[in-house]
Amino acid sequence: MVLPTLIAREMRSAARQPFTYYLRVLAAAALVAVLAIMAVEKGGEMDRGGQVFARLHATLLVTMWVLVPMMTADCVSRERREGTLAILFLTPLKPKHIILAKGMAHGLRALTLWLAVLPVLAVPFIVGGVSWREAMLSVLLSFGSICLAMAAGLLASAAARVATRALALAAALGFLLFYLFVLELGFLASGAGVRLPFAWAVPGPGDHWAVFGFGLDLVLDGGACWQNLLGGTLQPWLVRAGYVSPVAPLGTNLPLLINVGIVGLSALIGTILLIKLAAWHLSRAWREEPPSERVVRIRQRLCTPLYFQPLFHRWMRWELNHNPIGWLEQRTWSARLVTWSWFAVFICVYSSLLSNLWVYQRAFHVIQTLLACLLVLSVAISSARSFHRERESGLLELLLVSPLLESQIINGRVRGLWSQFMPSIVLLLGLWIYFATFLAQGQNELPSVSFYGTLLLTLPIVGLYQSLARANFFSAFLSTLLLGVVLPSILARIGDFLDFVLWAFGQPNTLFQTGRNTSFVAIPFQCLLAAACAWRLHRNLKRRQFALDR
């Protein structure tokens, strides 16, 4: 009777969190946004339901692989930080029972997330052109994805104690499991399982990357390929022309279904094995013990400054005297590692790109945008965990009773975050402007540079506000991304939306033909948003209103 009680406890705890319901709204909004984007791309005219269903299925699957590991990444590590894990072990529960209870609770949360988007997924069936076979494929792939993504989060939560490390480990494990998930389906469909009826465009099992690309198309239904593979649009002349094998095993409908069923079964077996591995690791690591001698020796060898120590000590002493709040952000070796790791990564990337200049020139804007997005993601993580870490350790209460004013605490932390990422920001934007003079191929990169520069400077303020306004790190991080990144990015593309609205009312317009030029619309909004978040953060600090006090 203890296990059902623990499951009920986890479900009640999840039900008390408003973010549980926000996730459902977020998933449904993502699918509605995909429908709107398709309507804009097609000029208000929808294609067959298969095209719509393929896009919605791909969005749902990617959402599951991104959100579910993050949802479960802190379920066990939070118990370790709060000291309640040892209390659970005073009961007859075993580690496997704790992991199983956590998995069932968060698995039900993921299933409710899945059920929340079913009304949107019903739209392609209303449009027409979607069969029960495609629905069955989507169900099997989504179920297998939920199981593996949940197992990745459970294993990361059992292995790490710090929330950010658990989140990073969950993301890495989720990416690895997704890669294996896609590779298995591509391997089975290429001939290792039940071979598909097509006699062309199917790679051999030995071509690794071709098999992965083929499996990715099958998992995400790229180009609505399921309809062709299931025989919904096959014509007799295809068989005569040799495009389809005339003696396909089990006809043209069942091979893909059987292969996906095998993948789903293997995902379920892999989930069971990963849960057992997480339980084994939890049984070894649930006692809070000091680090071993080997760990201490490795930290001293790798994390202790060896060169320019006097200069380093003078610099840290100067930071402590001039900005003690910012010094709290930079006092650890991990924070300094983030600063110079991004700087080193950008130098290595640009050195590699300059040695392959034709690749850099062909995809200049895409590469620069990708690097900027990665840096934005790191800034969002650091700012969302900033005050949240002090709030958990009790340091925030000590800061509030110190002679420092609330404005000094906010300004010091913002300056600390800016100084942590400023070398990378200056290097990225400076090289972006310089290389655009001879590699941009006539494109105006100034709006993009201004947009991402403003985003990198205003995002720490939004993240600091969310770190106090949200009860856990994951909700603070996701809220920072939605409010500080996604919403300004939508405003930066408002020209395309205005084009569609004017077209829908029969008034063709040529003012907003290039959506990138409307990035200047988002810059004032980013500044106003940062000012509003700073004002609310100051008010919450002054009134001592924190998420944990509600």
C-alpha positions as CSV (number, residue, x, y, z in Angstrom):
1,M,0.0,0.0,0.0
2,V,3.0,2.3,0.3
3,L,3.6,2.5,-3.5
4,P,0.1,3.6,-4.4
5,T,0.4,6.2,-1.6
6,L,3.6,7.5,-3.1
7,I,2.1,7.7,-6.6
8,A,-0.8,9.6,-5.2
9,R,1.6,12.0,-3.4
10,E,3.4,12.7,-6.7
11,M,0.2,13.2,-8.6
12,R,-1.1,15.7,-6.0
13,S,2.2,17.5,-6.0
14,A,2.0,17.8,-9.8
15,A,-1.6,18.9,-9.7
16,R,-0.7,21.7,-7.3
17,Q,1.8,23.2,-9.8
18,P,0.2,25.7,-12.2
19,F,3.0,24.9,-14.7
20,T,1.5,21.4,-15.2
21,Y,-1.5,23.1,-16.9
22,Y,0.6,25.6,-18.7
23,L,2.5,22.8,-20.4
24,R,-0.8,21.4,-21.9
25,V,-1.7,24.9,-23.1
26,L,1.8,25.2,-24.5
27,A,1.7,21.9,-26.4
28,A,-1.8,22.8,-27.9
29,A,-0.6,26.3,-28.8
30,A,2.5,24.8,-30.6
31,L,0.2,22.7,-32.8
32,V,-2.2,25.6,-33.4
33,A,0.8,27.7,-34.4
34,V,1.9,25.1,-36.9
35,L,-1.6,25.2,-38.4
36,A,-1.4,29.0,-38.7
37,I,2.1,28.8,-40.3
38,M,0.8,26.3,-42.8
39,A,-2.1,28.6,-43.6
40,V,0.3,31.5,-44.1
41,E,2.6,29.5,-46.3
42,K,-0.2,28.2,-48.5
43,G,-2.0,31.5,-48.7
44,G,-5.0,30.3,-46.6
45,E,-5.5,27.1,-48.6
46,M,-4.8,23.8,-46.9
47,D,-3.4,20.8,-48.8
48,R,-4.6,17.3,-48.2
49,G,-5.1,16.2,-44.6
50,G,-2.0,14.0,-44.9
51,Q,0.3,17.0,-45.2
52,V,-1.3,18.7,-42.2
53,F,-1.2,15.5,-40.2
54,A,2.5,15.0,-41.0
55,R,3.4,18.5,-39.8
56,L,1.4,18.2,-36.6
57,H,2.8,14.8,-35.9
58,A,6.4,16.0,-36.3
59,T,5.7,19.0,-34.0
60,L,4.1,16.8,-31.4
61,L,7.0,14.3,-31.4
62,V,9.7,17.0,-31.2
63,T,7.7,18.6,-28.3
64,M,7.6,15.3,-26.5
65,W,11.3,14.7,-26.8
66,V,12.1,18.2,-25.6
67,L,9.6,18.7,-22.8
68,V,9.3,15.2,-21.2
69,P,13.0,14.8,-20.2
70,M,12.9,18.3,-18.7
71,M,9.7,17.5,-16.8
72,T,11.3,14.5,-15.1
73,A,14.9,15.7,-14.8
74,D,14.4,17.2,-11.3
75,C,11.9,14.8,-9.7
76,V,14.5,12.7,-7.7
77,S,17.3,15.3,-7.5
78,R,14.9,17.7,-5.8
79,E,14.2,15.1,-3.1
80,R,17.9,14.8,-2.5
81,R,18.4,18.6,-2.2
82,E,15.4,19.0,0.1
83,G,16.4,16.1,2.3
84,T,13.2,14.1,1.8
85,L,14.7,11.2,0.0
86,A,16.2,9.8,3.2
87,I,12.7,10.0,4.7
88,L,11.3,7.9,1.9
89,F,13.9,5.2,2.6
90,L,12.7,5.0,6.2
91,T,9.5,3.4,4.7
92,P,9.4,-0.1,3.2
93,L,10.0,1.4,-0.2
94,K,13.0,0.3,-2.2
95,P,14.8,2.4,-4.9
96,K,13.0,0.7,-7.7
97,H,9.6,1.6,-6.1
98,I,10.6,5.2,-5.8
99,I,11.8,5.4,-9.4
100,L,8.6,3.5,-10.5
101,A,6.4,5.9,-8.6
102,K,8.1,8.9,-10.1
103,G,8.0,7.4,-13.5
104,M,4.3,6.6,-13.3
105,A,3.4,10.0,-12.0
106,H,5.3,11.9,-14.7
107,G,4.3,9.4,-17.3
108,L,0.7,10.3,-16.6
109,R,1.6,14.0,-16.9
110,A,3.1,13.3,-20.3
111,L,0.0,11.4,-21.4
112,T,-2.3,14.2,-20.3
113,L,0.0,16.5,-22.4
114,W,-0.6,14.1,-25.3
115,L,-4.3,14.0,-24.8
116,A,-4.5,17.8,-24.6
117,V,-3.5,18.1,-28.3
118,L,-5.9,15.5,-29.6
119,P,-8.5,18.1,-30.6
120,V,-5.9,19.8,-32.8
121,L,-4.8,16.5,-34.3
122,A,-8.5,15.9,-35.3
123,V,-8.3,18.7,-37.8
124,P,-6.5,16.6,-40.5
125,F,-9.2,13.9,-40.2
126,I,-11.8,16.6,-40.8
127,V,-9.9,17.9,-43.8
128,G,-9.7,14.3,-45.1
129,G,-7.0,12.1,-46.5
130,V,-5.8,10.5,-43.3
131,S,-6.4,6.8,-42.6
132,W,-6.4,4.8,-39.4
133,R,-3.0,3.4,-40.3
134,E,-1.3,6.8,-40.0
135,A,-3.1,7.4,-36.7
136,M,-1.8,4.0,-35.5
137,L,1.8,4.9,-36.6
138,S,1.6,8.2,-34.7
139,V,0.3,6.6,-31.6
140,L,3.0,3.9,-31.5
141,L,5.8,6.4,-32.2
142,S,4.4,8.9,-29.6
143,F,4.1,6.2,-27.0
144,G,7.6,5.0,-27.6
145,S,8.9,8.5,-27.5
146,I,7.2,9.3,-24.2
147,C,8.6,6.1,-22.6
148,L,12.2,6.8,-23.6
149,A,12.1,10.5,-22.9
150,M,10.7,9.8,-19.5
151,A,13.4,7.2,-18.8
152,A,16.1,9.7,-19.8
153,G,14.8,12.2,-17.3
154,L,14.5,9.6,-14.5
155,L,18.1,8.4,-15.1
156,A,19.5,11.9,-15.2
157,S,17.6,12.9,-12.0
158,A,18.9,9.8,-10.2
159,A,22.4,10.5,-11.3
160,A,22.7,14.3,-10.6
161,R,21.9,16.3,-7.5
162,V,22.1,19.8,-8.9
163,A,19.1,20.9,-11.0
164,T,21.1,22.3,-13.9
165,R,23.3,19.3,-14.2
166,A,20.3,17.0,-14.1
167,L,18.7,19.1,-16.9
168,A,21.8,19.0,-19.0
169,L,22.2,15.3,-18.5
170,A,18.6,14.7,-19.3
171,A,18.9,16.7,-22.5
172,A,22.0,14.7,-23.5
173,L,20.4,11.3,-22.7
174,G,17.3,12.4,-24.5
175,F,19.2,13.3,-27.6
176,L,21.1,10.0,-27.5
177,L,17.9,7.9,-27.1
178,F,16.2,9.8,-29.9
179,Y,19.2,9.1,-32.2
180,L,19.0,5.4,-31.3
181,F,15.2,5.4,-31.7
182,V,15.4,6.9,-35.2
183,L,18.4,4.7,-36.2
184,E,16.5,1.5,-35.2
185,L,13.5,2.3,-37.3
186,G,15.7,3.2,-40.3
187,F,17.7,0.0,-39.8
188,L,14.6,-2.1,-39.7
189,A,12.9,-0.4,-42.6
190,S,16.1,-0.8,-44.7
191,G,15.9,-4.6,-44.6
192,A,16.9,-5.8,-41.2
193,G,13.2,-6.0,-40.3
194,V,10.2,-6.3,-42.6
195,R,11.5,-4.6,-45.8
196,L,9.3,-1.9,-47.2
197,P,7.7,-2.5,-50.6
198,F,9.6,0.3,-52.3
199,A,12.5,-0.9,-54.4
200,W,14.1,2.5,-54.7
201,A,15.3,5.3,-52.3
202,V,15.7,2.7,-49.5
203,P,19.4,2.7,-48.3
204,G,21.3,-0.4,-47.4
205,P,21.7,-1.3,-43.8
206,G,25.5,-0.6,-44.0
207,D,25.2,3.1,-44.9
208,H,24.9,4.6,-41.4
209,W,24.0,8.2,-42.1
210,A,21.7,7.3,-45.0
211,V,19.9,4.9,-42.7
212,F,19.6,7.6,-40.0
213,G,18.2,10.1,-42.5
214,F,15.7,7.5,-43.8
215,G,14.6,6.7,-40.3
216,L,14.2,10.4,-39.4
217,D,11.9,10.8,-42.4
218,L,9.9,7.7,-41.2
219,V,9.7,8.9,-37.6
220,L,8.7,12.5,-38.4
221,D,6.6,11.6,-41.5
222,G,8.8,13.9,-43.6
223,G,7.0,15.0,-46.7
224,A,3.9,12.9,-45.7
225,C,5.9,9.8,-46.8
226,W,3.6,7.5,-44.8
227,Q,0.8,7.8,-47.4
228,N,3.1,6.5,-50.1
229,L,4.7,3.8,-48.0
230,L,1.3,2.6,-46.8
231,G,0.0,2.3,-50.3
232,G,-2.6,5.0,-50.0
233,T,-1.5,6.7,-53.2
234,L,0.1,3.8,-55.0
235,Q,-0.9,3.2,-58.6
236,P,-0.6,-0.1,-60.6
237,W,1.9,1.5,-63.0
238,L,4.4,1.9,-60.2
239,V,4.6,-1.8,-59.8
240,R,5.1,-2.3,-63.5
241,A,7.8,0.4,-63.6
242,G,9.8,-1.2,-60.8
243,Y,9.3,1.5,-58.2
244,V,7.4,-0.9,-56.0
245,S,8.4,-4.5,-55.4
246,P,5.7,-6.7,-57.0
247,V,5.9,-9.4,-54.3
248,A,6.1,-7.1,-51.3
249,P,5.9,-9.2,-48.1
250,L,2.5,-8.8,-46.3
251,G,1.3,-6.4,-49.0
252,T,1.9,-2.7,-48.9
253,N,0.2,-1.8,-45.7
254,L,1.7,-3.9,-43.0
255,P,5.5,-3.6,-43.3
256,L,5.8,-0.1,-41.9
257,L,3.3,-0.9,-39.1
258,I,5.2,-4.0,-38.1
259,N,8.5,-2.2,-38.0
260,V,7.1,0.7,-35.9
261,G,5.5,-1.9,-33.6
262,I,8.9,-3.5,-33.1
263,V,10.4,-0.1,-32.4
264,G,7.7,0.6,-29.9
265,L,8.2,-2.7,-28.1
266,S,12.0,-2.1,-28.0
267,A,11.3,1.3,-26.5
268,L,9.2,-0.2,-23.8
269,I,11.9,-2.8,-23.0
270,G,14.6,0.0,-23.0
271,T,12.5,2.0,-20.6
272,I,12.3,-0.9,-18.2
273,L,16.1,-1.4,-18.4
274,L,16.7,2.4,-17.9
275,I,14.4,2.4,-14.9
276,K,16.3,-0.5,-13.3
277,L,19.6,1.3,-14.0
278,A,18.2,4.5,-12.4
279,A,17.1,2.5,-9.3
280,W,20.5,0.8,-9.1
281,H,22.2,4.2,-9.2
282,L,19.8,5.7,-6.6
283,S,20.6,2.8,-4.2
284,R,24.3,3.7,-4.4
285,A,24.0,7.5,-4.3
286,W,21.0,8.4,-2.1
287,R,23.3,8.8,1.0
288,E,24.8,12.3,1.0
289,E,28.5,11.5,1.5
290,P,31.6,13.7,1.1
291,P,33.4,13.3,-2.2
292,S,36.0,10.6,-2.5
293,E,39.7,11.1,-2.5
294,R,39.8,10.5,-6.2
295,V,37.2,13.2,-6.9
296,V,39.0,15.7,-4.6
297,R,42.3,15.0,-6.4
298,I,40.7,15.4,-9.9
299,R,39.1,18.7,-8.8
300,Q,42.4,20.0,-7.5
301,R,44.1,19.0,-10.7
302,L,41.6,20.3,-13.2
303,C,39.7,23.1,-11.3
304,T,42.5,24.9,-9.4
305,P,44.2,27.9,-11.1
306,L,47.8,27.1,-11.9
307,Y,49.1,30.2,-13.7
308,F,48.8,33.9,-13.0
309,Q,47.5,33.2,-9.5
310,P,48.4,36.6,-8.0
311,L,46.6,38.3,-10.9
312,F,43.6,36.1,-10.5
313,H,43.3,36.7,-6.8
314,R,43.6,40.5,-7.3
315,W,40.9,40.4,-10.0
316,M,38.5,38.4,-7.8
317,R,39.2,40.7,-4.8
318,W,38.4,43.7,-7.0
319,E,35.2,42.1,-8.1
320,L,34.2,41.3,-4.5
321,N,34.8,44.9,-3.5
322,H,33.1,46.6,-6.4
323,N,30.3,44.1,-7.2
324,P,29.8,41.6,-4.4
325,I,26.5,40.3,-5.9
326,G,28.1,39.8,-9.3
327,W,31.0,38.0,-7.5
328,L,28.6,35.4,-6.3
329,E,27.9,34.6,-9.9
330,Q,31.5,34.2,-10.8
331,R,33.1,32.8,-7.7
332,T,32.9,29.1,-8.8
333,W,35.0,27.4,-11.4
334,S,31.9,26.2,-13.3
335,A,30.7,29.8,-13.9
336,R,34.2,30.8,-15.1
337,L,34.2,27.7,-17.3
338,V,31.0,28.8,-19.0
339,T,32.5,32.2,-19.7
340,W,35.7,31.0,-21.4
341,S,34.2,27.8,-22.9
342,W,31.9,29.8,-25.1
343,F,34.8,32.1,-26.0
344,A,36.9,29.1,-27.0
345,V,34.0,27.4,-28.9
346,F,33.4,30.5,-31.0
347,I,37.1,30.8,-31.8
348,C,37.3,27.1,-32.9
349,V,34.1,27.4,-34.9
350,Y,35.2,30.5,-36.8
351,S,38.6,29.1,-37.4
352,S,37.0,26.0,-39.0
353,L,34.6,28.1,-41.0
354,L,37.3,30.3,-42.4
355,S,39.2,27.3,-43.6
356,N,36.1,26.2,-45.5
357,L,35.0,29.7,-46.7
358,W,32.7,28.5,-49.4
359,V,30.5,26.6,-46.9
360,Y,30.5,29.7,-44.6
361,Q,29.5,32.0,-47.5
362,R,26.6,29.7,-48.7
363,A,25.1,29.5,-45.2
364,F,26.3,32.7,-43.6
365,H,23.0,33.9,-42.0
366,V,22.0,30.4,-40.9
367,I,25.3,29.7,-39.2
368,Q,25.4,33.1,-37.4
369,T,21.8,32.7,-36.3
370,L,22.5,29.2,-35.0
371,L,25.5,30.4,-32.9
372,A,23.5,33.3,-31.6
373,C,20.6,30.9,-30.6
374,L,23.0,28.6,-28.7
375,L,24.4,31.6,-26.8
376,V,20.9,32.8,-26.0
377,L,20.1,29.4,-24.6
378,S,23.1,29.5,-22.3
379,V,22.2,33.0,-21.1
380,A,18.6,31.9,-20.4
381,I,19.9,28.9,-18.3
382,S,22.3,31.0,-16.3
383,S,19.8,33.8,-15.6
384,A,16.9,31.4,-14.8
385,R,18.9,29.6,-12.2
386,S,20.5,32.7,-10.7
387,F,18.2,33.7,-7.8
388,H,16.7,30.3,-7.7
389,R,20.0,28.8,-6.5
390,E,20.3,31.5,-3.8
391,R,16.7,31.0,-2.8
392,E,17.2,27.3,-2.3
393,S,20.3,27.7,-0.2
394,G,18.9,30.5,2.0
395,L,21.4,33.0,0.8
396,L,18.8,35.3,-0.7
397,E,17.3,35.9,2.8
398,L,20.7,36.9,4.0
399,L,21.2,39.3,1.1
400,L,17.8,40.9,1.8
401,V,18.7,41.6,5.5
402,S,22.1,43.0,4.5
403,P,22.7,46.8,4.1
404,L,22.3,46.3,0.3
405,L,19.3,47.8,-1.3
406,E,17.0,45.8,-3.6
407,S,18.2,47.9,-6.6
408,Q,21.8,47.2,-5.7
409,I,21.1,43.4,-5.6
410,I,19.4,43.5,-9.0
411,N,22.0,45.7,-10.7
412,G,24.9,43.7,-9.2
413,R,23.5,40.4,-10.5
414,V,22.6,41.8,-14.0
415,R,26.1,43.2,-14.2
416,G,27.5,39.9,-13.1
417,L,25.6,38.0,-15.8
418,W,26.6,40.6,-18.5
419,S,30.3,40.3,-17.5
420,Q,30.1,36.5,-17.6
421,F,28.9,36.4,-21.2
422,M,30.3,39.7,-22.5
423,P,33.5,38.3,-24.1
424,S,31.4,35.8,-26.2
425,I,28.8,38.4,-27.0
426,V,31.4,40.9,-28.3
427,L,33.2,38.3,-30.3
428,L,30.0,36.9,-31.9
429,L,28.5,40.3,-32.8
430,G,31.8,41.8,-33.8
431,L,32.7,39.0,-36.2
432,W,29.1,38.9,-37.5
433,I,29.3,42.6,-38.5
434,Y,32.8,42.2,-39.9
435,F,32.2,39.1,-42.0
436,A,28.9,40.4,-43.3
437,T,30.8,43.0,-45.2
438,F,32.1,40.4,-47.7
439,L,30.2,37.2,-47.0
440,A,26.6,38.3,-46.7
441,Q,25.9,38.2,-50.5
442,G,24.0,41.5,-50.6
443,Q,21.9,40.7,-47.5
444,N,21.4,43.3,-44.8
445,E,22.6,41.7,-41.6
446,L,22.2,44.8,-39.4
447,P,18.6,44.0,-38.3
448,S,19.6,40.5,-37.2
449,V,22.7,41.7,-35.3
450,S,20.6,44.4,-33.6
451,F,17.9,42.0,-32.7
452,Y,20.2,39.3,-31.1
453,G,22.4,42.0,-29.5
454,T,19.3,43.5,-27.7
455,L,18.1,40.0,-26.9
456,L,21.4,39.0,-25.2
457,L,21.4,42.2,-23.2
458,T,17.7,42.1,-22.0
459,L,17.3,38.3,-21.5
460,P,19.2,38.3,-18.1
461,I,16.7,40.7,-16.6
462,V,13.8,38.5,-17.8
463,G,15.5,35.4,-16.5
464,L,16.2,37.0,-13.0
465,Y,12.5,37.9,-12.7
466,Q,11.4,34.4,-13.7
467,S,13.8,32.8,-11.2
468,L,11.9,34.4,-8.4
469,A,8.5,34.2,-9.9
470,R,8.5,30.5,-10.6
471,A,8.7,27.6,-8.0
472,N,11.2,25.4,-9.9
473,F,14.1,25.9,-12.3
474,F,12.4,24.2,-15.3
475,S,9.4,26.4,-15.2
476,A,11.6,29.5,-14.8
477,F,13.8,28.4,-17.7
478,L,10.9,27.7,-20.0
479,S,9.1,30.9,-19.0
480,T,12.3,32.8,-19.8
481,L,12.4,31.3,-23.2
482,L,8.8,31.9,-24.0
483,L,8.6,35.5,-22.7
484,G,12.1,36.7,-23.5
485,V,12.9,34.8,-26.8
486,V,9.9,33.3,-28.5
487,L,7.6,36.3,-28.2
488,P,10.2,38.8,-29.5
489,S,11.0,36.4,-32.3
490,I,7.3,36.3,-33.3
491,L,7.2,40.1,-33.3
492,A,10.3,40.1,-35.5
493,R,8.4,38.2,-38.1
494,I,5.2,40.3,-37.8
495,G,5.6,41.4,-41.4
496,D,4.7,37.9,-42.7
497,F,1.6,37.9,-40.5
498,L,0.5,41.4,-41.8
499,D,1.0,40.1,-45.4
500,F,-1.4,37.2,-44.7
501,V,-4.0,39.4,-43.0
502,L,-3.9,41.9,-45.8
503,W,-4.1,39.1,-48.4
504,A,-7.1,37.6,-46.5
505,F,-9.0,40.9,-46.8
506,G,-8.2,41.2,-50.5
507,Q,-5.6,44.0,-50.1
508,P,-2.2,43.0,-51.4
509,N,0.6,44.7,-49.7
510,T,4.3,45.1,-50.6
511,L,5.6,46.9,-47.5
512,F,6.4,43.8,-45.4
513,Q,7.9,41.5,-48.0
514,T,11.0,40.7,-46.1
515,G,10.2,39.6,-42.5
516,R,13.8,40.1,-41.4
517,N,13.5,43.9,-41.8
518,T,10.8,44.0,-39.2
519,S,13.3,42.9,-36.5
520,F,13.3,46.6,-35.5
521,V,9.7,46.2,-34.4
522,A,10.8,43.7,-31.7
523,I,13.7,45.8,-30.3
524,P,11.5,48.4,-28.5
525,F,9.4,45.6,-27.2
526,Q,12.4,43.9,-25.8
527,C,13.5,47.0,-24.0
528,L,10.0,47.6,-22.6
529,L,9.8,44.0,-21.5
530,A,13.1,44.2,-19.7
531,A,12.0,47.4,-18.0
532,A,8.7,45.9,-16.9
533,C,10.5,42.7,-15.5
534,A,13.0,44.8,-13.7
535,W,10.2,46.9,-12.0
536,R,8.3,43.8,-11.0
537,L,11.5,42.1,-9.7
538,H,12.3,45.1,-7.6
539,R,8.7,45.2,-6.2
540,N,8.8,41.5,-5.4
541,L,12.1,41.8,-3.6
542,K,10.9,44.8,-1.7
543,R,7.7,43.0,-0.6
544,R,9.5,39.7,-0.1
545,Q,7.1,37.9,-2.5
546,F,8.7,34.6,-3.7
547,A,7.2,31.7,-5.4
548,L,8.0,29.3,-2.5
549,D,6.0,31.5,-0.1
550,R,2.7,31.1,-2.0
